[in-house]
Amino acid sequence: MRQTFGLVLQGLSTVTLLFTQLLPSQAHPVHHSSDAASPPLFAQQQSVTAGVPIRGCLARPKQNPPEPNLETQFIPGALTLERFRQQPGPPSVSAEAAQSNAPQAALNYIAQHQPVEKIALAHPTNFGERYLNDYQGQPAYREPIIVLHETVISGPATLRLFQTNHPKNSQQASYHALIMRDGTIYYLVPPDKRAFGAGTSVFASSKGDETVSTNPSLSASVNNFAYHISFVSPQDGRQSSRSGHSGYTNAQYYSLAWLTSKTGVPAERITTHQAVDRAGNRTDPRSFNRSGFLSLLRLYPKTNEVMIGCTESASSRPLP
Ligand SMILES: [Zn+2]
């Protein structure tokens, strides 16, 4: 199926058919109700959502952090979607969309549809702080990037993995957001916190190589300024070989465009795990249709409802 899709895309001379390719078959209006296709929430979620992760970042990591390095403080309260993104405005299309040759059906879908959003906070061992300075005291702020992934395992298995207590650094992993096959977005880590989505990694930008070391015992990575989003892989994507991967659903692409349009991150700073990986063993997301995604992204209005950045003003807390 992936090969067929690729061949079709290569043969297109206009983006019109591309949009048709990416148009969800079920174009329905705004809805927030849970649906049968979504996995259930998990019992262990209750114990980790007893509080709300405090907002903001820290000045500098500890020189010799213990395992696990649990610096995130929780304040009492109910964890709501607003901890992950500001209340979004009603669905709408960008000003640019009117000038595009996107089919009306795609524009109608975007103007009427808001993805289902759910919370499944990662266990506190699986995420940490963003820092203004690296462990040596050098400035660590970089403009945010978005790093795209795929899970390889199922959506429910991914949620269980991230909600498991992982006391050792080598076990810890998380994304900020997970996009299910039906387009449902699960928020796992607040955007101002550091998800552990990449190991040894560098973002090669027009400014040069960007990476930050926040732990002297671990390799430098992009995690301090990255917002990690992952697609749940198709069944055939759970094999290790690159061939036979049927790719991601249209609903996943639309949800990704909806979410990334709210981060303020420009297209040139949206990258993949494969592109930033320097360990040499990451190839995800394997079947990502970047050109189709960018065509979709242009149709969404750009806002800053998902606050990724770690700024001086955010760091009012003293080091623990
Ligand atoms: Zn990855």
Residues whose N, C-alpha, C, O or C-beta is under 5 A from the ligand:
A	BS01	ZN	H149 E150 G197 H273 D284
